[in-house]
Amino acid sequence: MKILVPVKRVIDYNVKVRVKADQSGVELANVKMAMNPFDEIAVEQALRIKEAGNADEVVLVSIGPAQSQETIRTGLAMGADRGIHIEASQDVEPLAVAKLLAAIVAKEEPGLVLCGKQAIDDDSNQTGQMLSALLGWSQGTFASGVELAGDKVNVIREVDGGLEHVSLAMPAVISVDLRLNEPRYASLPNIMKAKKKPIDAVSADELGVDTAPRLSVVKVEEPAAREAGIKVGSVSELVDKLKTEAKVI
């Protein structure tokens, strides 16, 4: 079986995001970029499935500018077998991403697609669900447990009320959550090996997908600064302020 893992290049989660002066977006110039943390978890899970003998190949896919190949190389250094770079000079919205991935799935014919539940830049949490709908495949979202069982995959989902256990017929699309695993660090030998692993390049036009944006950003603003708290002298004063000022009770 082949496992396909989409990976996205985003601002490193340790970096403080700054809004551009003209409020047209966030500042990306000279900012450290990295693989989306949720996608990193998906790569780790795919590698564990392969190491358990349940998959033959792990293929990474990234959509974006030429620098996206660096993100693919990160996953190859972790242990993935090869990568596919879909060239795109502009931001690609979730529906277009899902259509591009569906075209790659048609070519590669994987038995499983593992993706992060969301990207930490736009927080859309849409691509996995859209891809499942386009393919007509089973889907499992917010996965904190993934186990293959013959022609099915058992998924533990994190829901508001606790954990939900579902069994999906394969092929399937699974979007993973933070508590699924702890991604490995790439060793120096694997980083060197990753430089020789193949990355195929393809354009959105070759895949027959229109990536023109359907949405426009009107303005991006930083959240308001948090106001300082106050001390109250008694419980009755606290209750009064919660009623009259905060209006939460």
NORRAPE-V5073 format. One record per residue. RES is the residue in one letter. SS is DSSP state (hx for helix, st for strand, lp for the rest). Layout:
BEGIN
((RES;SS) (RES;SS))
END
This chain:
BEGIN
((M;lp) (K;st) (I;st) (L;st) (V;st) (P;st) (V;lp) (K;lp) (R;st) (V;st) (I;st) (D;lp) (Y;lp) (N;lp) (V;lp) (K;lp) (V;lp) (R;lp) (V;st) (K;lp) (A;lp) (D;lp) (Q;lp) (S;lp) (G;lp) (V;st) (E;lp) (L;lp) (A;lp) (N;lp) (V;lp) (K;lp) (M;st) (A;st) (M;st) (N;lp) (P;hx) (F;hx) (D;hx) (E;hx) (I;hx) (A;hx) (V;hx) (E;hx) (Q;hx) (A;hx) (L;hx) (R;hx) (I;hx) (K;hx) (E;hx) (A;lp) (G;lp) (N;lp) (A;lp) (D;lp) (E;st) (V;st) (V;st) (L;st) (V;st) (S;st) (I;st) (G;st) (P;lp) (A;lp) (Q;lp) (S;hx) (Q;hx) (E;hx) (T;hx) (I;hx) (R;hx) (T;hx) (G;hx) (L;hx) (A;hx) (M;hx) (G;lp) (A;lp) (D;lp) (R;st) (G;st) (I;st) (H;st) (I;st) (E;st) (A;lp) (S;lp) (Q;lp) (D;lp) (V;lp) (E;lp) (P;hx) (L;hx) (A;hx) (V;hx) (A;hx) (K;hx) (L;hx) (L;hx) (A;hx) (A;hx) (I;hx) (V;hx) (A;hx) (K;hx) (E;hx) (E;lp) (P;lp) (G;lp) (L;st) (V;st) (L;st) (C;st) (G;st) (K;lp) (Q;lp) (A;lp) (I;lp) (D;lp) (D;lp) (D;lp) (S;lp) (N;lp) (Q;lp) (T;hx) (G;hx) (Q;hx) (M;hx) (L;hx) (S;hx) (A;hx) (L;hx) (L;hx) (G;lp) (W;lp) (S;st) (Q;st) (G;st) (T;st) (F;st) (A;st) (S;st) (G;st) (V;st) (E;st) (L;st) (A;st) (G;lp) (D;lp) (K;st) (V;st) (N;st) (V;st) (I;st) (R;st) (E;st) (V;st) (D;lp) (G;lp) (G;st) (L;st) (E;st) (H;st) (V;st) (S;st) (L;st) (A;st) (M;lp) (P;lp) (A;st) (V;st) (I;st) (S;st) (V;st) (D;lp) (L;hx) (R;hx) (L;hx) (N;lp) (E;lp) (P;lp) (R;lp) (Y;lp) (A;lp) (S;lp) (L;hx) (P;hx) (N;hx) (I;hx) (M;hx) (K;hx) (A;hx) (K;lp) (K;lp) (K;lp) (P;lp) (I;st) (D;st) (A;st) (V;st) (S;st) (A;lp) (D;lp) (E;lp) (L;lp) (G;lp) (V;lp) (D;lp) (T;lp) (A;lp) (P;lp) (R;lp) (L;lp) (S;lp) (V;lp) (V;lp) (K;lp) (V;lp) (E;lp) (E;lp) (P;lp) (A;lp) (A;lp) (R;lp) (E;lp) (A;lp) (G;lp) (I;lp) (K;lp) (V;lp) (G;lp) (S;lp) (V;hx) (S;hx) (E;hx) (L;hx) (V;hx) (D;hx) (K;hx) (L;hx) (K;hx) (T;hx) (E;hx) (A;hx) (K;lp) (V;lp) (I;lp))
END
